[in-house]
Amino acid sequence: MAEGQIFDVLRQGLWVSVRLAAPLLAVSLLAGLTIGLLQALTGIQEMTLTFVPKVALMLAVFWVTMSGMTAALVDFFTRGLLPLIAPGG
């Protein structure tokens, strides 16, 4: 396998991981900003107030996007990795 192929597969793998993590990270960021603003406005400084809603929202988004994530991973493996592992197969 050529060096260029290795870098291309690594680049594709990193891009797939970014696409899979982006919805979860975006929801966590928005929830953190919203709850932080709410805490600053009300003066409530409870640690579980930030943790529990973030985890709940991330689980909900993961549940909704799970089929798309699975399809993206299957596509990456069937088009990107399997031809390199078993060429012509």
TIVO-2410 file (N, C-alpha, C; in nm, 3 decimals):
# residues 89
REC num residu      c1      c2      c3 atome chaine
REC   1      M   0.085  -0.117   0.000     N      A
REC   1      M   0.000   0.000   0.000    CA      A
REC   1      M   0.090   0.123   0.000     C      A
REC   2      A   0.055   0.216  -0.082     N      A
REC   2      A   0.134   0.338  -0.096    CA      A
REC   2      A   0.105   0.434   0.020     C      A
REC   3      E   0.200   0.520   0.042     N      A
REC   3      E   0.187   0.618   0.151    CA      A
REC   3      E   0.068   0.711   0.129     C      A
REC   4      G   0.044   0.748   0.004     N      A
REC   4      G  -0.070   0.834  -0.028    CA      A
REC   4      G  -0.203   0.770   0.005     C      A
REC   5      Q  -0.214   0.639  -0.018     N      A
REC   5      Q  -0.338   0.569   0.015    CA      A
REC   5      Q  -0.362   0.568   0.166     C      A
REC   6      I  -0.256   0.549   0.242     N      A
REC   6      I  -0.270   0.548   0.388    CA      A
REC   6      I  -0.319   0.683   0.437     C      A
REC   7      F  -0.259   0.789   0.387     N      A
REC   7      F  -0.301   0.923   0.429    CA      A
REC   7      F  -0.443   0.953   0.384     C      A
REC   8      D  -0.482   0.904   0.267     N      A
REC   8      D  -0.617   0.927   0.219    CA      A
REC   8      D  -0.720   0.856   0.306     C      A
REC   9      V  -0.692   0.732   0.345     N      A
REC   9      V  -0.784   0.658   0.431    CA      A
REC   9      V  -0.790   0.722   0.569     C      A
REC  10      L  -0.677   0.768   0.622     N      A
REC  10      L  -0.676   0.836   0.750    CA      A
REC  10      L  -0.756   0.966   0.745     C      A
REC  11      R  -0.741   1.040   0.636     N      A
REC  11      R  -0.817   1.163   0.619    CA      A
REC  11      R  -0.966   1.135   0.614     C      A
REC  12      Q  -1.004   1.032   0.539     N      A
REC  12      Q  -1.145   0.995   0.531    CA      A
REC  12      Q  -1.199   0.950   0.666     C      A
REC  13      G  -1.120   0.874   0.740     N      A
REC  13      G  -1.161   0.828   0.872    CA      A
REC  13      G  -1.179   0.943   0.970     C      A
REC  14      L  -1.089   1.040   0.965     N      A
REC  14      L  -1.103   1.156   1.052    CA      A
REC  14      L  -1.226   1.238   1.015     C      A
REC  15      W  -1.252   1.251   0.886     N      A
REC  15      W  -1.368   1.326   0.842    CA      A
REC  15      W  -1.497   1.257   0.886     C      A
REC  16      V  -1.501   1.125   0.877     N      A
REC  16      V  -1.619   1.050   0.922    CA      A
REC  16      V  -1.638   1.069   1.072     C      A
REC  17      S  -1.529   1.065   1.149     N      A
REC  17      S  -1.542   1.084   1.294    CA      A
REC  17      S  -1.590   1.225   1.329     C      A
REC  18      V  -1.548   1.324   1.253     N      A
REC  18      V  -1.596   1.460   1.276    CA      A
REC  18      V  -1.744   1.470   1.245     C      A
REC  19      R  -1.786   1.410   1.134     N      A
REC  19      R  -1.929   1.413   1.098    CA      A
REC  19      R  -2.015   1.341   1.201     C      A
REC  20      L  -1.962   1.234   1.261     N      A
REC  20      L  -2.039   1.159   1.360    CA      A
REC  20      L  -2.047   1.233   1.493     C      A
REC  21      A  -1.940   1.301   1.530     N      A
REC  21      A  -1.936   1.368   1.660    CA      A
REC  21      A  -2.001   1.506   1.657     C      A
REC  22      A  -2.013   1.568   1.541     N      A
REC  22      A  -2.062   1.706   1.532    CA      A
REC  22      A  -2.201   1.727   1.593     C      A
REC  23      P  -2.300   1.643   1.566     N      A
REC  23      P  -2.432   1.669   1.628    CA      A
REC  23      P  -2.429   1.661   1.780     C      A
REC  24      L  -2.356   1.565   1.834     N      A
REC  24      L  -2.348   1.551   1.979    CA      A
REC  24      L  -2.277   1.670   2.042     C      A
REC  25      L  -2.167   1.712   1.981     N      A
REC  25      L  -2.093   1.825   2.035    CA      A
REC  25      L  -2.170   1.956   2.022     C      A
REC  26      A  -2.243   1.971   1.913     N      A
REC  26      A  -2.321   2.094   1.894    CA      A
REC  26      A  -2.433   2.104   1.998     C      A
REC  27      V  -2.501   1.993   2.024     N      A
REC  27      V  -2.608   1.994   2.124    CA      A
REC  27      V  -2.551   2.019   2.263     C      A
REC  28      S  -2.437   1.959   2.291     N      A
REC  28      S  -2.374   1.982   2.422    CA      A
REC  28      S  -2.333   2.127   2.438     C      A
REC  29      L  -2.279   2.186   2.333     N      A
REC  29      L  -2.240   2.327   2.338    CA      A
REC  29      L  -2.361   2.418   2.359     C      A
REC  30      L  -2.465   2.396   2.281     N      A
REC  30      L  -2.585   2.480   2.296    CA      A
REC  30      L  -2.651   2.463   2.432     C      A
REC  31      A  -2.656   2.341   2.481     N      A
REC  31      A  -2.714   2.319   2.613    CA      A
REC  31      A  -2.629   2.385   2.721     C      A
REC  32      G  -2.498   2.375   2.710     N      A
REC  32      G  -2.410   2.437   2.807    CA      A
REC  32      G  -2.422   2.588   2.808     C      A
REC  33      L  -2.429   2.647   2.689     N      A
REC  33      L  -2.446   2.792   2.682    CA      A
REC  33      L  -2.580   2.837   2.739     C      A
REC  34      T  -2.684   2.766   2.704     N      A
REC  34      T  -2.817   2.802   2.753    CA      A
REC  34      T  -2.826   2.789   2.905     C      A
REC  35      I  -2.778   2.679   2.958     N      A
REC  35      I  -2.786   2.658   3.102    CA      A
REC  35      I  -2.691   2.753   3.176     C      A
REC  36      G  -2.574   2.780   3.118     N      A
REC  36      G  -2.482   2.877   3.179    CA      A
REC  36      G  -2.542   3.016   3.185     C      A
REC  37      L  -2.610   3.054   3.078     N      A
REC  37      L  -2.678   3.184   3.078    CA      A
REC  37      L  -2.790   3.187   3.183     C      A
REC  38      L  -2.865   3.078   3.191     N      A
REC  38      L  -2.971   3.069   3.292    CA      A
REC  38      L  -2.913   3.076   3.434     C      A
REC  39      Q  -2.801   3.010   3.456     N      A
REC  39      Q  -2.738   3.015   3.587    CA      A
REC  39      Q  -2.686   3.155   3.619     C      A
REC  40      A  -2.630   3.221   3.520     N      A
REC  40      A  -2.579   3.356   3.543    CA      A
REC  40      A  -2.693   3.454   3.572     C      A
REC  41      L  -2.806   3.435   3.506     N      A
REC  41      L  -2.919   3.525   3.528    CA      A
REC  41      L  -2.986   3.503   3.663     C      A
REC  42      T  -2.992   3.378   3.707     N      A
REC  42      T  -3.065   3.349   3.830    CA      A
REC  42      T  -2.974   3.337   3.952     C      A
REC  43      G  -2.845   3.318   3.933     N      A
REC  43      G  -2.754   3.303   4.046    CA      A
REC  43      G  -2.751   3.163   4.103     C      A
REC  44      I  -2.815   3.068   4.036     N      A
REC  44      I  -2.812   2.928   4.082    CA      A
REC  44      I  -2.682   2.865   4.033     C      A
REC  45      Q  -2.603   2.812   4.124     N      A
REC  45      Q  -2.476   2.751   4.087    CA      A
REC  45      Q  -2.474   2.604   4.127     C      A
REC  46      E  -2.559   2.527   4.067     N      A
REC  46      E  -2.568   2.385   4.096    CA      A
REC  46      E  -2.500   2.307   3.984     C      A
REC  47      M  -2.405   2.219   4.017     N      A
REC  47      M  -2.329   2.147   3.915    CA      A
REC  47      M  -2.415   2.047   3.838     C      A
REC  48      T  -2.508   1.981   3.907     N      A
REC  48      T  -2.592   1.883   3.837    CA      A
REC  48      T  -2.688   1.949   3.741     C      A
REC  49      L  -2.712   2.077   3.759     N      A
REC  49      L  -2.801   2.148   3.668    CA      A
REC  49      L  -2.741   2.156   3.528     C      A
REC  50      T  -2.611   2.155   3.516     N      A
REC  50      T  -2.548   2.156   3.384    CA      A
REC  50      T  -2.526   2.016   3.330     C      A
REC  51      F  -2.496   1.923   3.419     N      A
REC  51      F  -2.459   1.789   3.374    CA      A
REC  51      F  -2.578   1.707   3.324     C      A
REC  52      V  -2.682   1.701   3.401     N      A
REC  52      V  -2.796   1.613   3.370    CA      A
REC  52      V  -2.866   1.653   3.239     C      A
REC  53      P  -2.897   1.780   3.215     N      A
REC  53      P  -2.960   1.812   3.086    CA      A
REC  53      P  -2.869   1.788   2.966     C      A
REC  54      K  -2.739   1.813   2.982     N      A
REC  54      K  -2.647   1.786   2.871    CA      A
REC  54      K  -2.647   1.638   2.835     C      A
REC  55      V  -2.638   1.553   2.935     N      A
REC  55      V  -2.636   1.409   2.909    CA      A
REC  55      V  -2.768   1.364   2.849     C      A
REC  56      A  -2.878   1.415   2.901     N      A
REC  56      A  -3.009   1.376   2.848    CA      A
REC  56      A  -3.025   1.420   2.702     C      A
REC  57      L  -2.984   1.542   2.671     N      A
REC  57      L  -2.994   1.590   2.533    CA      A
REC  57      L  -2.901   1.514   2.440     C      A
REC  58      M  -2.780   1.485   2.488     N      A
REC  58      M  -2.687   1.410   2.404    CA      A
REC  58      M  -2.738   1.268   2.377     C      A
REC  59      L  -2.799   1.205   2.477     N      A
REC  59      L  -2.858   1.073   2.455    CA      A
REC  59      L  -2.973   1.079   2.356     C      A
REC  60      A  -3.055   1.183   2.366     N      A
REC  60      A  -3.167   1.197   2.272    CA      A
REC  60      A  -3.117   1.218   2.130     C      A
REC  61      V  -3.017   1.303   2.113     N      A
REC  61      V  -2.962   1.327   1.979    CA      A
REC  61      V  -2.893   1.202   1.927     C      A
REC  62      F  -2.823   1.131   2.014     N      A
REC  62      F  -2.760   1.006   1.971    CA      A
REC  62      F  -2.864   0.905   1.925     C      A
REC  63      W  -2.974   0.896   1.999     N      A
REC  63      W  -3.081   0.803   1.963    CA      A
REC  63      W  -3.140   0.838   1.826     C      A
REC  64      V  -3.158   0.968   1.801     N      A
REC  64      V  -3.217   1.012   1.674    CA      A
REC  64      V  -3.121   0.991   1.558     C      A
REC  65      T  -2.993   1.018   1.579     N      A
REC  65      T  -2.896   1.012   1.469    CA      A
REC  65      T  -2.822   0.879   1.459     C      A
REC  66      M  -2.861   0.782   1.540     N      A
REC  66      M  -2.790   0.655   1.542    CA      A
REC  66      M  -2.793   0.583   1.407     C      A
REC  67      S  -2.905   0.585   1.338     N      A
REC  67      S  -2.913   0.515   1.209    CA      A
REC  67      S  -2.824   0.582   1.105     C      A
REC  68      G  -2.819   0.715   1.106     N      A
REC  68      G  -2.731   0.785   1.012    CA      A
REC  68      G  -2.584   0.761   1.044     C      A
REC  69      M  -2.551   0.754   1.171     N      A
REC  69      M  -2.413   0.726   1.211    CA      A
REC  69      M  -2.372   0.585   1.168     C      A
REC  70      T  -2.462   0.491   1.187     N      A
REC  70      T  -2.433   0.353   1.147    CA      A
REC  70      T  -2.416   0.344   0.996     C      A
REC  71      A  -2.501   0.412   0.922     N      A
REC  71      A  -2.490   0.410   0.775    CA      A
REC  71      A  -2.358   0.473   0.730     C      A
REC  72      A  -2.316   0.582   0.794     N      A
REC  72      A  -2.190   0.646   0.757    CA      A
REC  72      A  -2.071   0.556   0.786     C      A
REC  73      L  -2.074   0.486   0.900     N      A
REC  73      L  -1.965   0.394   0.932    CA      A
REC  73      L  -1.961   0.275   0.838     C      A
REC  74      V  -2.077   0.219   0.808     N      A
REC  74      V  -2.082   0.105   0.715    CA      A
REC  74      V  -2.032   0.148   0.578     C      A
REC  75      D  -2.072   0.265   0.533     N      A
REC  75      D  -2.026   0.317   0.403    CA      A
REC  75      D  -1.875   0.336   0.403     C      A
REC  76      F  -1.820   0.391   0.510     N      A
REC  76      F  -1.675   0.411   0.518    CA      A
REC  76      F  -1.601   0.279   0.514     C      A
REC  77      F  -1.651   0.180   0.586     N      A
REC  77      F  -1.582   0.052   0.588    CA      A
REC  77      F  -1.595  -0.021   0.456     C      A
REC  78      T  -1.714  -0.019   0.394     N      A
REC  78      T  -1.731  -0.094   0.269    CA      A
REC  78      T  -1.661  -0.027   0.152     C      A
REC  79      R  -1.657   0.106   0.150     N      A
REC  79      R  -1.593   0.175   0.038    CA      A
REC  79      R  -1.446   0.209   0.063     C      A
REC  80      G  -1.411   0.232   0.191     N      A
REC  80      G  -1.276   0.278   0.220    CA      A
REC  80      G  -1.180   0.172   0.269     C      A
REC  81      L  -1.223   0.089   0.363     N      A
REC  81      L  -1.129  -0.004   0.425    CA      A
REC  81      L  -1.131  -0.143   0.366     C      A
REC  82      L  -1.249  -0.198   0.339     N      A
REC  82      L  -1.255  -0.335   0.289    CA      A
REC  82      L  -1.184  -0.354   0.156     C      A
REC  83      P  -1.192  -0.260   0.061     N      A
REC  83      P  -1.114  -0.278  -0.063    CA      A
REC  83      P  -0.964  -0.280  -0.039     C      A
REC  84      L  -0.917  -0.215   0.065     N      A
REC  84      L  -0.775  -0.217   0.095    CA      A
REC  84      L  -0.734  -0.345   0.167     C      A
REC  85      I  -0.825  -0.401   0.246     N      A
REC  85      I  -0.794  -0.524   0.319    CA      A
REC  85      I  -0.802  -0.644   0.226     C      A
REC  86      A  -0.909  -0.653   0.147     N      A
REC  86      A  -0.929  -0.765   0.055    CA      A
REC  86      A  -0.952  -0.712  -0.084     C      A
REC  87      P  -0.845  -0.676  -0.155     N      A
REC  87      P  -0.864  -0.621  -0.290    CA      A
REC  87      P  -0.925  -0.721  -0.385     C      A
REC  88      G  -1.021  -0.674  -0.463     N      A
REC  88      G  -1.085  -0.759  -0.562    CA      A
REC  88      G  -1.189  -0.854  -0.503     C      A
REC  89      G  -1.219  -0.840  -0.374     N      A
REC  89      G  -1.311  -0.934  -0.309    CA      A
REC  89      G  -1.443  -0.881  -0.290     C      A
***
